[in-house]
Protein backbone atom coordinates (compact mmCIF):
# COMPACT_ATOMS: atom_id res chain seq x y z
CA UNK A 1 0.00 0.00 0.00
CA UNK A 2 1.47 3.35 -1.02
CA UNK A 3 0.91 6.47 1.05
CA UNK A 4 1.44 9.55 -1.10
CA UNK A 5 3.34 12.64 -0.03
CA UNK A 6 0.20 14.73 0.33
CA UNK A 7 -0.57 12.94 3.58
CA UNK A 8 2.44 14.45 5.37
CA UNK A 9 1.27 17.84 6.59
CA UNK A 10 2.68 20.61 8.76
CA UNK A 11 0.44 21.22 11.78
CA UNK A 12 2.71 23.52 13.84
CA UNK A 13 6.25 24.90 13.81
CA UNK A 14 8.67 22.07 12.87
CA UNK A 15 5.90 19.52 13.49
CA UNK A 16 4.42 17.27 10.83
CA UNK A 17 1.80 14.55 10.88
CA UNK A 18 1.50 11.56 8.56
CA UNK A 19 -2.17 10.66 8.09
CA UNK A 20 -3.11 7.52 6.15
CA UNK A 21 -5.75 8.38 3.55
CA UNK A 22 -8.12 5.60 4.60
CA UNK A 23 -9.63 4.34 7.81
CA UNK A 24 -9.29 0.73 8.91
CA UNK A 25 -7.22 -1.65 11.00
CA UNK A 26 -3.51 -0.88 11.13
CA UNK A 27 -3.57 2.58 9.54
CA UNK A 28 -2.11 4.66 12.36
CA UNK A 29 -1.08 8.31 12.45
CA UNK A 30 2.57 9.21 12.95
CA UNK A 31 4.43 12.41 13.82
CA UNK A 32 7.73 14.02 12.88
CA UNK A 33 9.38 16.74 14.99
CA UNK A 34 12.33 18.45 13.29
CA UNK A 35 15.19 20.66 14.49
CA UNK A 36 18.48 21.91 13.09
CA UNK A 37 20.39 19.13 14.86
CA UNK A 38 18.08 16.14 15.36
CA UNK A 39 14.61 14.77 14.60
CA UNK A 40 12.08 12.54 16.32
CA UNK A 41 9.35 10.19 15.15
CA UNK A 42 6.21 9.72 17.25
CA UNK A 43 4.89 6.26 16.35
CA UNK A 44 5.62 4.36 13.15
CA UNK A 45 3.60 2.69 10.37
CA UNK A 46 2.66 -0.99 10.47
CA UNK A 47 4.97 -2.62 7.93
CA UNK A 48 8.27 -1.85 6.24
CA UNK A 49 6.67 -0.67 3.00
CA UNK A 50 4.54 1.96 4.69
CA UNK A 51 7.35 2.88 7.07
CA UNK A 52 9.63 3.36 4.07
CA UNK A 53 7.09 5.78 2.57
CA UNK A 54 6.98 7.76 5.81
CA UNK A 55 10.78 7.71 6.08
CA UNK A 56 11.21 9.02 2.52
CA UNK A 57 8.69 11.80 3.19
CA UNK A 58 10.39 12.63 6.50
CA UNK A 59 13.85 12.90 4.94
CA UNK A 60 12.59 15.46 2.45
CA UNK A 61 11.73 17.68 5.43
CA UNK A 62 15.01 17.33 7.33
CA UNK A 63 17.82 19.89 7.21
CA UNK A 64 21.03 18.68 5.61
CA UNK A 65 22.91 16.25 7.84
CA UNK A 66 20.03 15.68 10.26
CA UNK A 67 18.84 12.15 10.98
CA UNK A 68 15.83 10.73 12.83
CA UNK A 69 17.62 9.36 15.87
CA UNK A 70 14.74 8.72 18.30
CA UNK A 71 11.30 7.13 18.07
CA UNK A 72 8.70 7.52 20.83
CA UNK A 73 6.08 4.76 20.69
CA UNK A 74 2.73 5.64 22.28
CA UNK A 75 1.95 1.94 22.91
CA UNK A 76 3.06 -1.49 21.79
CA UNK A 77 0.45 -2.46 19.20
CA UNK A 78 2.34 -3.44 16.06
CA UNK A 79 0.75 -0.74 13.94
CA UNK A 80 2.57 1.87 16.03
CA UNK A 81 5.80 -0.02 16.75
CA UNK A 82 6.87 -2.37 13.99
CA UNK A 83 7.80 0.28 11.43
CA UNK A 84 10.71 1.36 13.65
CA UNK A 85 12.69 -1.42 11.96
CA UNK A 86 13.45 0.96 9.07
CA UNK A 87 15.47 3.09 11.54
CA UNK A 88 17.84 0.46 12.98
CA UNK A 89 20.12 3.06 14.59
CA UNK A 90 17.38 5.11 16.23
CA UNK A 91 16.63 4.89 19.96
CA UNK A 92 13.14 3.46 20.49
CA UNK A 93 11.40 4.76 23.63
CA UNK A 94 8.33 3.23 25.29
CA UNK A 95 6.87 2.67 28.73
CA UNK A 96 8.12 -0.25 30.81
CA UNK A 97 4.56 -1.57 30.89
CA UNK A 98 4.54 -1.78 27.08
CA UNK A 99 6.96 -4.70 27.23
CA UNK A 100 4.21 -7.04 28.46
CA UNK A 101 1.96 -6.16 25.53
CA UNK A 102 4.80 -6.79 23.07
CA UNK A 103 5.01 -10.38 24.32
CA UNK A 104 1.21 -10.79 24.23
CA UNK A 105 0.89 -9.96 20.52
CA UNK A 106 2.24 -12.24 17.78
CA UNK A 107 5.60 -11.26 16.30
CA UNK A 108 5.53 -9.66 12.84
CA UNK A 109 6.47 -12.90 11.08
CA UNK A 110 4.01 -14.92 13.16
CA UNK A 111 1.26 -12.49 12.24
CA UNK A 112 2.20 -12.63 8.56
CA UNK A 113 2.04 -16.43 8.59
CA UNK A 114 -1.26 -16.34 10.45
CA UNK A 115 -2.87 -14.05 7.89
CA UNK A 116 -1.40 -15.84 4.87
CA UNK A 117 -2.20 -19.37 6.05
CA UNK A 118 -5.58 -18.85 7.71
CA UNK A 119 -8.71 -20.50 6.31
CA UNK A 120 -10.43 -17.76 4.27
CA UNK A 121 -13.80 -19.47 4.73
CA UNK A 122 -13.67 -19.29 8.53
CA UNK A 123 -14.86 -16.10 10.25
CA UNK A 124 -11.40 -15.37 11.69
CA UNK A 125 -9.45 -16.31 8.56
CA UNK A 126 -11.70 -14.30 6.29
CA UNK A 127 -11.56 -11.30 8.61
CA UNK A 128 -7.78 -11.37 8.92
CA UNK A 129 -7.31 -11.58 5.17
CA UNK A 130 -9.78 -8.79 4.49
CA UNK A 131 -8.37 -6.34 7.02
CA UNK A 132 -4.71 -7.33 7.39
CA UNK A 133 -3.88 -8.90 4.03
CA UNK A 134 -2.65 -5.55 2.69
CA UNK A 135 0.37 -5.59 5.01
CA UNK A 136 3.64 -7.48 4.54
CA UNK A 137 5.63 -8.53 7.61
CA UNK A 138 7.25 -11.57 5.99
CA UNK A 139 10.78 -10.20 6.40
CA UNK A 140 10.24 -8.07 9.50
CA UNK A 141 12.04 -8.77 12.75
CA UNK A 142 10.49 -7.96 16.14
CA UNK A 143 11.13 -4.43 17.41
CA UNK A 144 12.04 -3.95 21.07
CA UNK A 145 12.42 -0.62 22.87
CA UNK A 146 15.93 0.56 23.72
CA UNK A 147 14.73 2.83 26.53
CA UNK A 148 11.78 2.17 28.85
CA UNK A 149 10.48 4.36 31.65
CA UNK A 150 7.61 4.88 34.05
CA UNK A 151 6.13 8.19 35.10
CA UNK A 152 7.52 11.19 33.24
CA UNK A 153 10.32 11.61 30.72
CA UNK A 154 11.47 14.88 29.17
CA UNK A 155 13.54 15.13 26.00
CA UNK A 156 14.66 17.94 23.75
CA UNK A 157 14.63 17.98 19.98
CA UNK A 158 16.86 20.94 19.33
CA UNK A 159 15.14 23.84 21.10
CA UNK A 160 11.80 22.00 21.36
CA UNK A 161 10.88 20.33 24.68
CA UNK A 162 9.13 16.97 24.49
CA UNK A 163 7.19 15.92 27.59
CA UNK A 164 6.26 12.22 27.71
CA UNK A 165 3.83 10.87 30.30
CA UNK A 166 3.02 7.22 30.96
CA UNK A 167 -0.67 6.55 31.53
CA UNK A 168 -2.62 4.07 33.65
CA UNK A 169 -3.80 1.04 31.66
CA UNK A 170 -6.22 2.34 29.04
CA UNK A 171 -6.06 1.30 25.37
CA UNK A 172 -3.29 -1.13 26.35
CA UNK A 173 -1.36 -1.71 29.53
CA UNK A 174 1.51 0.54 28.44
CA UNK A 175 0.17 3.75 26.93
CA UNK A 176 1.85 7.15 26.93
CA UNK A 177 1.07 10.60 25.57
CA UNK A 178 3.51 13.08 24.05
CA UNK A 179 3.05 16.78 24.85
CA UNK A 180 4.89 19.35 22.74
CA UNK A 181 4.35 22.59 24.68
CA UNK A 182 6.01 24.87 22.10
CA UNK A 183 3.66 23.55 19.42
CA UNK A 184 0.68 23.31 21.82
CA UNK A 185 0.14 19.78 20.55
CA UNK A 186 -0.43 16.36 22.10
CA UNK A 187 -0.05 12.97 20.47
CA UNK A 188 -2.52 10.79 22.34
CA UNK A 189 -1.93 7.40 20.77
CA UNK A 190 -4.95 5.13 20.72
CA UNK A 191 -6.67 6.55 23.77
CA UNK A 192 -8.38 8.52 20.98
CA UNK A 193 -9.74 7.10 17.72
CA UNK A 194 -11.10 10.26 16.19
CA UNK A 195 -13.89 11.10 13.79
CA UNK A 196 -15.27 14.30 12.30
CA UNK A 197 -18.24 14.94 10.00
CA UNK A 198 -15.79 15.64 7.18
CA UNK A 199 -13.69 12.55 7.88
CA UNK A 200 -15.55 9.78 9.70
CA UNK A 201 -13.40 7.33 11.60
CA UNK A 202 -13.78 3.90 13.15
CA UNK A 203 -15.04 2.61 16.47
CA UNK A 204 -12.19 2.34 18.99
CA UNK A 205 -10.85 -1.03 20.04
CA UNK A 206 -9.58 -1.03 23.62
CA UNK A 207 -7.64 -4.03 24.89
CA UNK A 208 -7.03 -3.08 28.54
CA UNK A 209 -9.31 -0.42 30.04
CA UNK A 210 -11.26 0.36 32.05
CA UNK A 211 -12.95 3.05 30.00
CA UNK A 212 -12.72 5.38 32.98
CA UNK A 213 -8.95 5.32 32.47
CA UNK A 214 -9.35 6.04 28.76
CA UNK A 215 -11.55 9.02 29.63
CA UNK A 216 -9.00 10.09 32.23
CA UNK A 217 -6.23 9.99 29.62
CA UNK A 218 -8.29 12.23 27.33
CA UNK A 219 -8.83 14.65 30.19
CA UNK A 220 -5.09 14.68 30.96
CA UNK A 221 -4.44 15.57 27.35
CA UNK A 222 -6.88 18.49 27.63
CA UNK A 223 -5.28 19.56 30.92
CA UNK A 224 -2.00 20.31 29.11
CA UNK A 225 -3.70 23.33 27.56
CA UNK A 226 -2.86 22.08 24.06
CA UNK A 227 -4.97 23.12 21.08
CA UNK A 228 -3.91 20.36 18.64
CA UNK A 229 -4.56 16.68 19.37
CA UNK A 230 -3.19 13.96 17.12
CA UNK A 231 -5.05 10.70 17.81
CA UNK A 232 -3.74 7.24 17.10
CA UNK A 233 -6.19 6.93 14.21
CA UNK A 234 -8.40 9.43 12.43
CA UNK A 235 -8.26 13.16 11.80
CA UNK A 236 -6.48 15.72 13.97
CA UNK A 237 -8.81 17.20 16.60
CA UNK A 238 -9.27 20.45 18.48
CA UNK A 239 -10.34 20.64 22.12
CA UNK A 240 -14.03 20.36 21.25
CA UNK A 241 -13.32 17.21 19.27
CA UNK A 242 -11.64 15.60 22.28
CA UNK A 243 -14.64 16.44 24.45
CA UNK A 244 -16.94 14.85 21.88
CA UNK A 245 -14.84 11.69 21.98
CA UNK A 246 -15.11 11.63 25.77
CA UNK A 247 -18.88 11.65 25.29
CA UNK A 248 -18.63 8.59 23.05
CA UNK A 249 -16.49 6.75 25.62
CA UNK A 250 -18.89 7.63 28.43
CA UNK A 251 -21.82 6.27 26.40
CA UNK A 252 -20.10 2.91 25.81
CA UNK A 253 -19.01 2.73 29.46
CA UNK A 254 -22.51 3.42 30.75
CA UNK A 255 -24.16 0.92 28.41
CA UNK A 256 -21.61 -1.77 29.31
CA UNK A 257 -22.23 -1.21 33.02
CA UNK A 258 -26.01 -1.34 32.60
CA UNK A 259 -25.91 -4.52 30.53
CA UNK A 260 -23.47 -6.15 32.95
CA UNK A 261 -25.78 -5.31 35.85
CA UNK A 262 -28.65 -6.91 33.91
CA UNK A 263 -26.69 -10.16 33.60
CA UNK A 264 -26.17 -9.93 29.83
CA UNK A 265 -22.99 -11.78 28.71
CA UNK A 266 -20.23 -9.59 27.28
CA UNK A 267 -20.55 -10.75 23.68
CA UNK A 268 -24.31 -10.25 23.66
CA UNK A 269 -23.84 -6.87 25.34
CA UNK A 270 -21.56 -5.80 22.49
CA UNK A 271 -24.16 -6.99 19.97
CA UNK A 272 -26.79 -4.85 21.73
CA UNK A 273 -24.61 -1.72 21.78
CA UNK A 274 -23.85 -2.21 18.08
CA UNK A 275 -27.56 -2.64 17.30
CA UNK A 276 -28.36 0.69 18.97
CA UNK A 277 -26.43 2.40 16.13
CA UNK A 278 -25.66 5.42 18.25
CA UNK A 279 -22.77 6.29 15.91
CA UNK A 280 -23.67 4.92 12.47
CA UNK A 281 -20.99 7.02 10.79
CA UNK A 282 -18.20 5.01 12.44
CA UNK A 283 -16.69 2.01 10.73
CA UNK A 284 -15.78 -1.39 12.18
CA UNK A 285 -18.58 -1.60 14.77
CA UNK A 286 -17.48 -5.17 15.55
CA UNK A 287 -14.55 -3.67 17.46
CA UNK A 288 -16.99 -2.85 20.25
CA UNK A 289 -16.64 -6.56 21.10
CA UNK A 290 -13.11 -5.84 22.37
CA UNK A 291 -14.00 -2.68 24.27
CA UNK A 292 -17.08 -4.09 25.97
CA UNK A 293 -15.24 -7.30 26.89
CA UNK A 294 -12.41 -5.29 28.46
CA UNK A 295 -14.92 -3.27 30.49
CA UNK A 296 -16.64 -6.46 31.66
CA UNK A 297 -13.32 -7.86 32.88
CA UNK A 298 -12.93 -4.87 35.18
CA UNK A 299 -16.45 -5.34 36.48
CA UNK A 300 -16.30 -9.07 37.19
CA UNK A 301 -12.62 -9.98 37.31
CA UNK A 302 -12.79 -12.45 34.42
CA UNK A 303 -9.45 -13.34 32.78
CA UNK A 304 -8.26 -11.75 29.56
CA UNK A 305 -8.41 -14.01 26.49
CA UNK A 306 -5.53 -14.56 24.11
CA UNK A 307 -5.20 -12.28 21.12
CA UNK A 308 -6.57 -14.85 18.65
CA UNK A 309 -9.54 -15.73 20.84
CA UNK A 310 -10.43 -12.04 21.16
CA UNK A 311 -10.11 -11.46 17.42
CA UNK A 312 -12.16 -14.58 16.75
CA UNK A 313 -15.12 -13.01 18.55
CA UNK A 314 -14.64 -9.78 16.60
CA UNK A 315 -14.62 -11.75 13.34
CA UNK A 316 -17.74 -13.69 14.32
CA UNK A 317 -19.72 -10.51 14.97
CA UNK A 318 -18.39 -8.92 11.76
CA UNK A 319 -19.70 -11.91 9.79
CA UNK A 320 -23.07 -11.65 11.53
CA UNK A 321 -23.29 -7.97 10.63
CA UNK A 322 -22.36 -8.69 7.02
CA UNK A 323 -25.00 -11.40 6.78
CA UNK A 324 -27.62 -9.11 8.30
CA UNK A 325 -26.72 -6.34 5.84
CA UNK A 326 -26.92 -8.75 2.90
CA UNK A 327 -30.30 -10.02 4.07
CA UNK A 328 -31.59 -6.46 4.30
CA UNK A 329 -30.40 -5.67 0.75
CA UNK A 330 -31.71 -8.88 -0.81
CA UNK A 331 -34.72 -10.06 1.19
CA UNK A 332 -35.95 -13.53 0.43
CA UNK A 333 -39.28 -13.49 -1.48
CA UNK A 334 -42.37 -14.58 0.37
CA UNK A 335 -43.60 -18.02 -0.59
CA UNK A 336 -46.91 -17.99 -2.50
CA UNK A 337 -49.85 -19.68 -0.82
HELIX and SHEET records of a PDB file:
HELIX    1   1 UNK A    5  UNK A    7  5                                   3    
HELIX    2   2 UNK A   48  UNK A   59  1                                  12    
HELIX    3   3 UNK A   78  UNK A   81  1                                   4    
HELIX    4   4 UNK A   82  UNK A   86  5                                   5    
HELIX    5   5 UNK A   98  UNK A  104  1                                   7    
HELIX    6   6 UNK A  108  UNK A  117  1                                  10    
HELIX    7   7 UNK A  123  UNK A  132  1                                  10    
HELIX    8   8 UNK A  211  UNK A  223  1                                  13    
HELIX    9   9 UNK A  239  UNK A  261  1                                  23    
HELIX   10  10 UNK A  266  UNK A  276  1                                  11    
HELIX   11  11 UNK A  285  UNK A  287  5                                   3    
HELIX   12  12 UNK A  288  UNK A  300  1                                  13    
HELIX   13  13 UNK A  307  UNK A  329  1                                  23    
SHEET    1   A 7 UNK A   8  UNK A  12  0                                        
SHEET    2   A 7 UNK A  15  UNK A  18 -1                                        
SHEET    3   A 7 UNK A  30  UNK A  34 -1                                        
SHEET    4   A 7 UNK A  39  UNK A  42 -1                                        
SHEET    5   A 7 UNK A  68  UNK A  72  1                                        
SHEET    6   A 7 UNK A  91  UNK A  95  1                                        
SHEET    7   A 7 UNK A 147  UNK A 149  1                                        
SHEET    1   B 5 UNK A 152  UNK A 157  0                                        
SHEET    2   B 5 UNK A 160  UNK A 166 -1                                        
SHEET    3   B 5 UNK A 176  UNK A 180 -1                                        
SHEET    4   B 5 UNK A 185  UNK A 193 -1                                        
SHEET    5   B 5 UNK A 228  UNK A 233  1                                        
END                                                                             
